[in-house]
């Protein structure tokens, strides 16, 4: 038995991943996708605010009520995080996403505990990166609640891998 047998050498006949994200060359301008939905829970809110978002708007029901909200207000940062999580669950950049480069973000309406959100995105720019087999892809992402209202819009720019380079044919030694 070799060390590779014990450690599980990844090159030793391991099957391909079940899921493979899109390469930047497959992300053509105008292509659009959407995610599954997710309900924002009280547990989501409390876990998030416990890491430092102690603003009374988020930390207690009376704070949100005093500000005129009809329910537990969810921070925009949590809405963004949940939206990105929904996008990741689609596996669109699984194994191909290399870096999150930045975003613009606008909160258009409040999200409250109990709201169900989903995300749609459309590719708005895709180009080769300045170096390597990779590209820069920008999308327009819309977060919608279960009433159909757009509650957030953001436009992330990501570094995405290109397709594998073709391997040169191996010589058979003849």
DASULJO-V800255 format. One record per pair of residues at least 6 apart in sequence whose ideal C-beta (glycine too) atoms are under 6 Angstrom apart, sorted by sequence separation. I is the first residue (numbers start at 1). GAP is how many residues later the second one is. D is the distance in Angstrom with one decimal. If there is no record, write none. Layout:
BEGIN
i/gap/d
I/GAP/D
I/GAP/D
END
This chain:
BEGIN
i/gap/d
57/6/5.1
129/6/5.6
144/6/5.5
145/6/5.3
56/7/3.0
57/7/5.5
128/7/5.3
129/7/5.5
4/8/5.8
64/8/5.8
142/8/5.2
143/8/5.3
49/9/4.8
64/9/4.3
126/9/5.9
127/9/5.6
143/9/3.9
49/10/5.2
57/10/5.7
61/11/5.8
126/11/4.8
142/11/5.6
125/13/4.2
141/13/5.1
124/14/5.2
58/15/5.9
140/15/5.3
57/16/5.1
123/16/5.4
124/16/5.2
58/17/5.4
138/17/6.0
121/18/4.4
122/18/5.1
138/19/4.6
121/20/4.3
137/21/5.4
53/22/5.3
119/22/5.7
120/22/5.1
137/23/5.0
119/24/5.4
134/25/5.7
135/25/5.4
117/26/5.5
118/26/5.7
45/27/6.0
134/27/5.5
117/28/5.7
134/28/5.5
45/29/5.8
133/29/3.9
48/30/4.5
115/30/4.8
116/30/4.0
76/31/4.3
79/32/4.8
87/32/5.7
86/33/5.1
40/34/5.5
83/36/4.8
73/37/5.8
74/37/4.3
72/40/5.9
109/40/5.6
111/40/5.3
71/41/3.8
72/41/3.8
108/42/5.6
109/42/4.4
108/43/5.7
107/45/5.5
106/47/5.0
38/48/5.8
105/49/4.1
35/51/4.0
103/51/5.0
104/51/5.0
35/52/5.9
103/53/4.2
35/55/5.6
102/55/5.5
101/56/4.4
100/58/5.7
101/58/6.0
83/60/4.8
99/60/4.0
97/61/6.0
98/61/4.3
98/63/5.8
96/64/5.4
96/65/4.4
45/68/5.5
21/70/5.9
22/70/5.7
21/71/5.5
42/71/5.2
19/72/4.4
21/72/4.3
21/73/4.2
23/73/5.6
40/73/5.8
79/73/5.6
21/74/5.3
19/75/5.0
20/75/5.7
21/75/3.8
40/75/5.4
39/77/4.5
37/79/5.0
37/81/4.3
35/83/5.3
35/84/4.6
34/86/4.3
33/88/5.9
32/90/4.2
31/92/5.0
29/94/5.4
27/96/4.9
27/99/5.0
24/102/5.9
27/110/4.9
24/111/2.9
24/113/5.3
24/136/3.9
25/137/6.0
23/138/5.9
24/138/5.8
23/139/5.5
23/140/4.6
END
